[in-house]
Amino acid sequence: MKIRTRIKQWLLPLSMAGLVSLAGLAQAEEILKVGLVAALSGQSAKSGEAITRGLTIAIDEINASGGILGRQVELLRRDDESNPNKGLLAARELVQKEEVAVLFGGLDTPVSLAIVPLANRMKFPFMGVWAAGTPITHNGADENYVFRVSAVDELVDEALVQYGINQYNMKKPGMILINNPWGESNEKGFRKALESRDMEWAGIERFESGDTDVVPQLSRLKNSGADALLMVANVSPSAQVVKSLDRMGWDVPIISHWGPAGGRFSELAGENADKVHFIQTFTFVDDQKGKGAEVMTALKNRFPEIKTLADVTPAVGIANAYDAMHLTALAIKNAGNTNGPAIRQGYYNIDSYDGLIKNYQSPFSPEQHDAVGPKDYVFTHFVDGRIVPLDL
């Protein structure tokens, strides 16, 4: 009897430990992880925070409705510091160690381009929510696992050129482009858009993110007869273009990709920041209605620091990420599991989704991995620190 009692005493902790272990596994199984690699520090931190907010609001809605496949969703973030090598390491860690079901990509085209081959090789879905470089989704892979809810450089460049013609009677633009793969992507797009119209350009000038004086490049464009500037750069370098133009006393239209939207552009560029007209996929307005009003309310409730429209700049980060998360939830539900190839097919099987940017109808196919097109773009500028739609 004593031996039997001792055996029971010895087995009881083991059985309890087993139950605790099983409970832990069950609890872990309830969590469905998604990852975000984005610039969460530095000059683009405001944009990284906007992406985080958009994902967070969508995840809150999804979890309140029962989650995905009965599992609550959790967002894991990593700061890439706008560095491709750091972004690639962060992506590996989230996919291999944290086992996220889907990876969301952030701001910088060079960072996203570093992650694309890994995503396709490892067969995990990579959803872009900001970086607009055309080769991100048009990457030539036989099995493409990269999707995007954002602008696409080639389409943006077409829209920017047409805007310059319509609004400023532009005939001979000059290009001022950041010297990295994003700038290279847009140079190709601008060339294509201008050549299709038999238009010439005054020149192509490049500059670095850390440049504080762009007068030499701008002077060459001015001397070559540029009647407008087609600009591609993020916040700080874009602000330096405006300040350099001020020093030159050159009043020339600036038609820009959406880089200035990503942070403290109006503060850095000064009083002439509003002269830069740039493209967006979405912007909140004072008399917001429908889903936009619902999301704005949710943002204010979730993030008490949001008081006015100026506090949700840049809205594109919020909107792109919000819609991308809901589309991803539909893809995983279509897949029925978190297997990469199944989720990829799940994106193709989405019929419709009434989103913040638009009503999506069959947004993805094997031939089309970009859900947002040129008809979804709007033109904006800064007014008193807020991004405001232009009255065209």
C-alpha positions in Angstrom: 0.0 0.0 0.0 2.8 2.3 0.9 4.6 1.7 -2.4 1.3 2.2 -4.4 0.7 5.4 -2.5 4.2 6.7 -3.3 3.7 5.9 -7.0 0.5 7.9 -7.0 2.3 10.7 -5.2 5.1 10.6 -7.8 2.8 10.4 -10.8 0.4 13.1 -9.7 2.8 16.0 -10.3 3.7 14.6 -13.6 0.1 14.3 -14.7 -0.6 17.8 -13.5 2.5 19.1 -15.4 1.2 17.3 -18.5 -2.2 19.0 -18.1 -0.5 22.4 -17.6 1.6 21.7 -20.7 -1.4 20.8 -22.8 -3.3 23.8 -21.5 -0.3 26.0 -22.5 -0.3 24.4 -26.0 -4.0 25.0 -26.4 -3.6 28.6 -25.3 -0.7 29.1 -27.7 -2.8 27.5 -30.5 -5.4 30.2 -29.9 -3.0 32.9 -31.0 -2.5 33.6 -34.6 0.6 35.8 -35.1 1.2 38.3 -37.9 4.4 40.3 -38.2 5.3 43.8 -39.2 8.8 44.9 -40.4 8.8 48.7 -40.8 10.7 51.8 -39.8 9.6 52.5 -36.3 12.4 55.0 -35.5 14.1 57.8 -37.3 12.6 60.3 -39.8 9.9 57.8 -40.9 8.8 56.7 -37.5 5.5 58.5 -37.9 4.7 56.4 -40.9 5.6 53.2 -39.1 3.3 54.2 -36.3 0.5 54.9 -38.8 0.9 51.4 -40.3 0.8 50.0 -36.7 -2.4 51.8 -36.0 -4.1 50.6 -39.1 -3.2 47.0 -38.4 -4.2 47.4 -34.8 -7.7 48.7 -35.5 -8.3 46.0 -38.1 -7.0 43.3 -35.6 -9.3 44.7 -32.9 -12.3 44.3 -35.2 -11.3 40.9 -36.3 -10.7 39.7 -32.7 -14.0 41.1 -31.6 -15.7 39.1 -34.3 -14.1 35.8 -33.1 -10.7 36.1 -34.7 -9.4 34.1 -37.7 -10.2 30.4 -37.8 -11.3 30.7 -34.2 -7.9 32.1 -33.1 -7.2 35.6 -31.7 -4.7 37.6 -33.8 -1.6 39.1 -32.3 0.7 41.7 -34.0 4.5 41.4 -33.6 6.6 44.4 -34.7 10.2 44.8 -35.6 12.1 48.0 -36.4 14.1 47.9 -39.7 15.5 51.4 -39.2 15.1 51.8 -43.0 18.0 49.5 -43.4 17.6 46.5 -45.8 20.0 44.2 -43.9 18.1 44.9 -40.6 14.8 44.4 -42.4 15.9 41.0 -43.8 17.1 39.8 -40.4 13.9 41.0 -38.8 11.8 39.1 -41.4 13.8 35.9 -40.8 13.3 36.1 -37.1 9.5 36.7 -37.4 9.0 33.9 -39.9 11.4 31.3 -38.5 11.4 31.9 -34.8 8.0 33.6 -34.1 6.2 31.6 -36.9 4.0 34.4 -38.0 1.4 33.4 -40.6 1.8 36.5 -42.7 4.5 39.2 -42.8 3.5 42.8 -43.4 6.1 45.1 -45.0 6.7 48.7 -44.3 8.0 51.9 -45.8 11.1 51.6 -47.8 11.4 50.0 -51.2 15.0 48.9 -50.6 14.0 47.1 -47.5 11.0 45.4 -49.2 13.2 44.3 -52.1 15.6 42.7 -49.7 12.7 40.6 -48.2 11.0 39.6 -51.5 13.4 36.8 -52.5 13.2 35.3 -49.0 9.4 35.4 -49.0 9.3 33.6 -52.4 12.0 31.1 -51.5 10.4 30.2 -48.1 6.8 30.4 -49.5 5.4 32.7 -46.9 3.0 35.5 -47.7 4.5 39.0 -47.7 1.9 41.9 -47.8 3.2 45.3 -48.7 1.4 48.3 -47.1 3.5 51.3 -48.1 6.7 50.8 -50.3 5.7 51.5 -53.9 8.6 50.1 -55.9 7.2 48.3 -59.0 9.5 45.3 -58.7 8.2 44.5 -55.2 5.2 42.7 -56.6 6.5 42.5 -60.2 9.4 40.4 -59.1 9.5 37.7 -61.8 9.1 34.8 -59.4 7.4 31.7 -60.8 5.5 31.4 -57.5 5.0 35.0 -56.3 4.1 35.3 -52.6 4.3 39.1 -52.5 1.0 41.0 -52.4 0.3 44.7 -51.9 -2.3 47.2 -50.8 -0.5 50.4 -51.7 0.6 52.6 -54.6 2.7 51.2 -57.4 5.5 53.4 -58.8 4.8 52.8 -62.5 1.1 53.7 -62.0 1.9 56.7 -59.7 4.4 58.1 -62.3 1.7 58.0 -65.0 -0.7 59.8 -62.7 1.9 62.4 -61.7 2.8 63.2 -65.3 -0.8 63.6 -66.2 -1.5 65.8 -63.2 1.4 68.1 -64.2 -0.1 68.4 -67.7 -3.6 69.0 -66.5 -2.8 71.5 -63.7 0.3 73.3 -64.8 0.4 72.8 -68.6 3.7 71.0 -68.0 5.8 70.6 -71.1 9.4 69.9 -70.0 9.7 68.6 -66.4 12.8 67.9 -64.5 13.2 64.8 -62.3 14.7 65.1 -58.8 15.0 61.6 -57.4 16.4 60.0 -54.3 19.5 58.0 -55.1 18.3 54.5 -54.3 16.2 51.7 -55.8 13.0 53.6 -55.2 14.4 56.5 -57.2 15.5 54.1 -60.0 12.0 52.5 -60.1 10.4 55.9 -60.6 12.9 57.0 -63.2 11.8 54.1 -65.3 8.1 55.0 -64.7 8.6 58.7 -65.5 10.5 57.9 -68.7 7.8 55.5 -69.8 5.0 58.0 -69.0 6.8 60.9 -70.8 7.9 58.9 -73.8 4.3 57.7 -74.3 3.3 61.3 -74.7 6.3 62.3 -76.9 7.4 64.7 -74.1 11.0 65.6 -73.4 12.5 66.2 -69.9 14.9 68.8 -68.8 17.1 66.4 -66.9 17.4 63.7 -64.2 19.1 64.7 -61.0 19.7 62.5 -58.0 20.4 63.3 -54.3 21.1 61.5 -51.1 18.9 61.2 -48.0 21.4 63.2 -45.9 21.9 66.0 -48.4 21.2 69.5 -46.8 21.7 71.4 -50.0 20.2 70.5 -53.4 20.9 73.8 -55.1 23.4 72.4 -57.6 21.1 69.8 -58.9 18.1 72.1 -59.0 20.2 74.8 -60.8 21.0 72.4 -63.5 17.3 71.6 -64.0 16.4 75.2 -64.0 19.1 76.1 -66.6 17.9 73.2 -68.8 14.4 74.8 -68.9 12.4 72.7 -66.5 8.9 74.1 -66.1 7.9 71.6 -63.2 9.7 69.2 -60.9 8.8 65.5 -60.6 10.0 64.6 -57.1 10.6 61.3 -55.4 12.0 61.2 -51.9 11.0 60.7 -48.3 10.4 63.3 -45.7 13.7 64.9 -44.9 15.2 65.0 -48.4 12.0 66.3 -49.9 12.0 69.1 -47.3 15.6 69.9 -48.4 14.4 70.3 -52.0 11.8 72.9 -50.9 14.4 74.8 -48.8 16.9 74.8 -51.6 14.3 76.2 -54.0 13.6 78.9 -51.4 17.3 79.8 -51.3 17.3 80.0 -55.1 14.1 82.0 -55.3 12.8 79.6 -57.9 9.0 79.3 -57.9 8.3 76.1 -59.8 5.5 73.5 -59.4 6.5 70.5 -57.4 4.6 67.3 -58.2 5.6 64.5 -55.8 5.3 60.9 -55.0 3.9 60.4 -51.5 7.2 60.6 -49.6 6.5 63.9 -48.0 3.4 62.4 -46.2 5.6 60.1 -44.1 6.5 62.4 -41.2 7.3 66.0 -40.1 7.5 67.4 -43.7 5.5 70.6 -43.1 7.7 71.4 -40.1 11.0 70.6 -41.9 10.1 72.2 -45.2 8.8 75.5 -43.8 6.2 77.9 -45.0 6.3 76.7 -48.6 5.6 73.1 -47.7 2.0 73.5 -49.1 3.4 74.1 -52.6 4.3 70.4 -52.9 1.4 68.5 -54.4 1.6 64.8 -53.7 -0.3 61.6 -54.3 -2.2 59.5 -51.7 -4.4 56.4 -51.7 -6.6 57.8 -48.9 -7.0 60.8 -46.6 -9.3 61.6 -43.7 -11.5 64.7 -44.1 -13.5 66.8 -41.7 -16.9 65.6 -42.8 -15.9 61.9 -42.9 -18.7 59.4 -43.4 -19.2 55.7 -43.7 -16.3 53.4 -42.8 -13.9 56.3 -42.6 -15.9 57.8 -39.8 -16.1 54.5 -38.0 -12.3 54.0 -38.3 -11.6 57.5 -37.1 -13.8 56.9 -34.0 -12.0 53.6 -33.4 -8.6 55.4 -33.7 -9.6 58.0 -31.2 -10.8 55.4 -28.7 -7.8 53.2 -29.1 -5.2 55.9 -29.2 -6.1 58.8 -26.8 -3.3 61.0 -28.3 -5.4 61.3 -31.5 -7.5 64.4 -31.1 -7.6 66.0 -34.6 -7.1 65.1 -38.3 -3.5 66.3 -37.9 -2.8 63.4 -35.5 -3.6 60.7 -38.1 -1.0 61.9 -40.6 -0.1 60.0 -42.8 -3.5 58.5 -43.4 -2.3 56.2 -46.2 -0.3 54.2 -43.6 -3.5 53.6 -41.6 -5.7 53.0 -44.6 -3.4 50.7 -46.5 -2.6 48.6 -43.4 -6.2 48.5 -42.3 -7.5 47.2 -45.6 -4.5 44.8 -46.0 -5.2 43.2 -42.7 -8.9 42.6 -43.4 -8.0 41.2 -46.9 -5.4 38.9 -45.2 -8.0 37.7 -42.7 -10.2 36.7 -45.6 -7.3 35.0 -47.4 -6.6 32.9 -44.3 -10.2 32.0 -43.8 -10.4 31.0 -47.5 -7.3 28.8 -46.9 -8.7 27.2 -43.8 -5.2 27.0 -42.3 -1.9 29.0 -42.0 0.0 27.1 -44.7 1.8 29.6 -47.0 0.7 28.2 -50.3 -2.9 27.9 -49.1 -2.9 31.5 -47.9 -1.5 32.6 -51.3 -4.4 30.8 -53.0 -6.7 32.3 -50.4 -5.8 35.8 -51.6 -6.8 34.8 -55.1 -10.1 33.4 -53.9 -11.3 36.7 -52.3 -14.5 37.8 -53.9 -15.1 41.2 -52.4 -14.4 43.4 -49.4 -15.8 46.8 -48.7 -12.7 48.5 -47.4 -11.6 52.0 -46.2 -9.9 52.9 -49.5 -12.5 51.3 -51.8 -14.8 48.4 -52.4 -12.5 45.6 -53.6 -13.8 43.2 -56.2 -11.5 40.1 -56.8 -8.5 42.2 -55.8 -5.9 39.6 -56.4 -5.1 37.1 -59.2 -2.0 35.1 -60.2 -1.4 37.9 -62.7 -2.3 40.8 -60.4 -0.9 41.1 -56.9 -1.6 44.9 -56.5 -5.1 45.6 -55.1 -5.0 49.4 -55.6 -4.8 51.1 -59.0 -4.5 54.7 -60.4 -8.3 55.3 -60.1 -7.8 55.0 -56.4 -5.2 57.8 -56.1 -6.0 61.3 -54.7 -3.9 64.5 -54.8 -3.2 66.4 -51.6 -1.0 68.9 -49.9 -0.1 70.1 -46.4 -2.2 72.8 -44.8 -1.4 73.7 -41.2 0.3 70.4 -40.6 -2.6 68.4 -42.0 -2.8 66.5 -45.3 -5.7 68.0 -47.2 -7.2 66.9 -50.6 -6.7 69.4 -53.4 -9.8 70.8 -54.9 -9.3 69.8 -58.5 
